[in-house]
Amino acid sequence: MPIIKILPHADYCPQGAEIKANLGDSICEALLENGIEIEHACDMSCACTTCHIVVREGFSSLNEL
């Protein structure tokens, strides 16, 4: 099970967090399922670019979308 480390962000996750994600879930899905409410205006269809994140490690393990 992949683990996502969220660095502290004043608006979205002030304390930072480490969450487990299901294989095949998008990062957006994993964050939302764990109570980290990031903006996602297009219902996760990868069409609007509102759910920006910065991947510092593990980028090569991600799917294209």
Z-matrix of the N, CA and C atoms (Angstrom, degrees):
N
C 1 1.450
C 2 1.530 1 107.94
N 3 1.338 2 117.53 1 122.37
C 4 1.466 3 120.63 2 179.71
C 5 1.528 4 111.78 3 -64.32
N 6 1.312 5 115.12 4 147.89
C 7 1.468 6 121.61 5 175.85
C 8 1.527 7 107.77 6 -116.12
N 9 1.325 8 115.48 7 132.07
C 10 1.460 9 121.82 8 179.24
C 11 1.527 10 107.49 9 -111.09
N 12 1.310 11 116.60 10 125.79
C 13 1.461 12 121.58 11 177.17
C 14 1.521 13 108.10 12 -99.94
N 15 1.320 14 115.78 13 122.36
C 16 1.456 15 122.14 14 -179.78
C 17 1.519 16 107.66 15 -103.99
N 18 1.319 17 116.27 16 120.72
C 19 1.454 18 120.34 17 177.20
C 20 1.526 19 109.26 18 -75.78
N 21 1.317 20 117.74 19 153.09
C 22 1.465 21 120.01 20 -178.99
C 23 1.527 22 112.24 21 -56.49
N 24 1.324 23 115.06 22 136.19
C 25 1.462 24 122.93 23 175.72
C 26 1.522 25 106.64 24 -140.10
N 27 1.316 26 116.54 25 125.33
C 28 1.468 27 121.54 26 -172.95
C 29 1.521 28 114.08 27 -53.24
N 30 1.325 29 118.25 28 -36.76
C 31 1.465 30 121.05 29 -175.73
C 32 1.528 31 113.59 30 -91.70
N 33 1.312 32 118.47 31 -33.86
C 34 1.468 33 120.76 32 -169.99
C 35 1.521 34 114.47 33 -105.47
N 36 1.319 35 117.02 34 -34.11
C 37 1.464 36 119.72 35 -176.18
C 38 1.533 37 108.02 36 -158.63
N 39 1.326 38 117.60 37 74.54
C 40 1.463 39 121.32 38 -172.16
C 41 1.529 40 115.02 39 -54.82
N 42 1.310 41 117.81 40 -34.21
C 43 1.462 42 120.79 41 -178.01
C 44 1.522 43 113.25 42 -91.61
N 45 1.343 44 116.82 43 -6.71
C 46 1.459 45 119.63 44 -171.73
C 47 1.528 46 108.06 45 75.19
N 48 1.316 47 117.14 46 171.98
C 49 1.462 48 119.92 47 -178.93
C 50 1.519 49 110.10 48 -166.05
N 51 1.301 50 114.62 49 164.66
C 52 1.451 51 122.03 50 171.46
C 53 1.520 52 105.68 51 -130.93
N 54 1.334 53 116.81 52 120.05
C 55 1.457 54 120.36 53 -176.10
C 56 1.520 55 110.55 54 -124.02
N 57 1.315 56 115.63 55 154.33
C 58 1.462 57 121.56 56 174.88
C 59 1.518 58 108.40 57 -96.60
N 60 1.317 59 115.53 58 140.76
C 61 1.465 60 120.99 59 179.62
C 62 1.519 61 108.87 60 -121.16
N 63 1.315 62 116.18 61 152.64
C 64 1.458 63 120.75 62 174.29
C 65 1.516 64 109.25 63 -81.25
N 66 1.319 65 117.24 64 143.11
C 67 1.457 66 120.43 65 174.97
C 68 1.520 67 108.99 66 -56.31
N 69 1.317 68 117.22 67 133.59
C 70 1.461 69 121.52 68 179.48
C 71 1.512 70 114.30 69 92.97
N 72 1.346 71 118.13 70 -17.17
C 73 1.456 72 120.28 71 176.35
C 74 1.520 73 109.87 72 -71.56
N 75 1.311 74 116.84 73 148.89
C 76 1.462 75 119.84 74 172.79
C 77 1.526 76 108.19 75 -78.35
N 78 1.315 77 116.43 76 161.79
C 79 1.463 78 119.87 77 176.83
C 80 1.525 79 109.23 78 -62.51
N 81 1.316 80 117.02 79 -39.18
C 82 1.464 81 121.05 80 178.09
C 83 1.531 82 110.43 81 -59.14
N 84 1.319 83 117.55 82 -47.56
C 85 1.475 84 121.18 83 178.17
C 86 1.521 85 111.15 84 -58.50
N 87 1.319 86 116.32 85 -46.00
C 88 1.460 87 120.40 86 -177.96
C 89 1.526 88 111.26 87 -62.47
N 90 1.326 89 116.79 88 -42.92
C 91 1.461 90 119.83 89 179.11
C 92 1.519 91 111.19 90 -63.59
N 93 1.312 92 117.28 91 -48.05
C 94 1.467 93 121.33 92 -178.93
C 95 1.522 94 111.63 93 -62.66
N 96 1.329 95 117.35 94 -41.17
C 97 1.471 96 121.09 95 179.81
C 98 1.524 97 112.00 96 -65.35
N 99 1.322 98 116.54 97 -19.15
C 100 1.464 99 120.91 98 -179.42
C 101 1.527 100 112.48 99 -107.73
N 102 1.319 101 116.44 100 20.36
C 103 1.456 102 121.28 101 172.66
C 104 1.521 103 115.54 102 78.93
N 105 1.334 104 117.94 103 14.03
C 106 1.457 105 121.15 104 177.05
C 107 1.528 106 106.74 105 -100.75
N 108 1.319 107 115.12 106 99.60
C 109 1.462 108 122.64 107 -169.57
C 110 1.529 109 112.38 108 -83.92
N 111 1.335 110 116.82 109 82.56
C 112 1.459 111 120.17 110 175.38
C 113 1.523 112 108.99 111 -85.84
N 114 1.314 113 115.64 112 154.86
C 115 1.464 114 120.61 113 178.59
C 116 1.520 115 109.41 114 -68.15
N 117 1.330 116 116.41 115 139.62
C 118 1.469 117 121.84 116 179.08
C 119 1.528 118 108.82 117 -155.76
N 120 1.314 119 115.48 118 76.18
C 121 1.463 120 122.52 119 -170.17
C 122 1.530 121 114.83 120 -66.29
N 123 1.316 122 119.07 121 -22.97
C 124 1.470 123 120.15 122 -174.64
C 125 1.533 124 112.56 123 -102.39
N 126 1.323 125 117.55 124 19.09
C 127 1.469 126 121.67 125 -179.91
C 128 1.525 127 112.43 126 56.95
N 129 1.309 128 116.62 127 40.18
C 130 1.471 129 124.06 128 174.57
C 131 1.528 130 114.17 129 63.61
N 132 1.325 131 117.55 130 36.52
C 133 1.458 132 120.30 131 177.59
C 134 1.533 133 112.16 132 -98.77
N 135 1.321 134 116.80 133 5.32
C 136 1.484 135 123.28 134 179.38
C 137 1.525 136 111.85 135 61.34
N 138 1.319 137 116.28 136 38.33
C 139 1.459 138 120.09 137 -176.63
C 140 1.527 139 114.25 138 -114.41
N 141 1.326 140 118.96 139 -19.80
C 142 1.468 141 118.52 140 -169.77
C 143 1.526 142 115.00 141 -112.82
N 144 1.283 143 119.75 142 -16.27
C 145 1.476 144 126.32 143 -179.45
C 146 1.529 145 114.34 144 62.59
N 147 1.321 146 118.39 145 30.35
C 148 1.464 147 119.50 146 176.44
C 149 1.523 148 112.56 147 -87.96
N 150 1.298 149 119.43 148 -17.42
C 151 1.475 150 121.58 149 -175.40
C 152 1.531 151 111.84 150 -97.42
N 153 1.307 152 116.82 151 52.50
C 154 1.466 153 121.23 152 -178.63
C 155 1.525 154 111.47 153 -65.10
N 156 1.314 155 115.52 154 136.91
C 157 1.455 156 122.48 155 172.32
C 158 1.526 157 107.35 156 -137.27
N 159 1.313 158 116.46 157 164.38
C 160 1.458 159 122.09 158 175.30
C 161 1.521 160 106.66 159 -115.90
N 162 1.328 161 117.24 160 122.31
C 163 1.458 162 121.94 161 178.40
C 164 1.521 163 107.34 162 -98.33
N 165 1.329 164 116.47 163 115.44
C 166 1.466 165 120.68 164 -177.20
C 167 1.520 166 111.96 165 -95.17
N 168 1.313 167 117.76 166 -27.42
C 169 1.465 168 122.02 167 178.48
C 170 1.528 169 108.14 168 -144.35
N 171 1.317 170 116.53 169 146.69
C 172 1.458 171 120.38 170 174.22
C 173 1.509 172 115.71 171 88.02
N 174 1.335 173 118.27 172 9.77
C 175 1.460 174 121.03 173 -177.50
C 176 1.525 175 111.65 174 -55.85
N 177 1.316 176 117.49 175 -38.73
C 178 1.470 177 120.74 176 -177.05
C 179 1.528 178 112.30 177 -66.94
N 180 1.320 179 118.49 178 -15.43
C 181 1.470 180 120.83 179 179.98
C 182 1.535 181 112.17 180 -89.51
N 183 1.335 182 117.99 181 -3.49
C 184 1.457 183 121.30 182 -177.44
C 185 1.523 184 111.92 183 -86.96
N 186 1.344 185 115.35 184 151.19
C 187 1.455 186 120.76 185 171.94
C 188 1.520 187 109.43 186 -71.74
N 189 1.313 188 117.23 187 166.63
C 190 1.467 189 121.57 188 -177.20
C 191 1.520 190 112.66 189 -56.47
N 192 1.319 191 118.75 190 -47.44
C 193 1.467 192 120.47 191 -179.78
C 194 1.497 193 109.97 192 -74.08
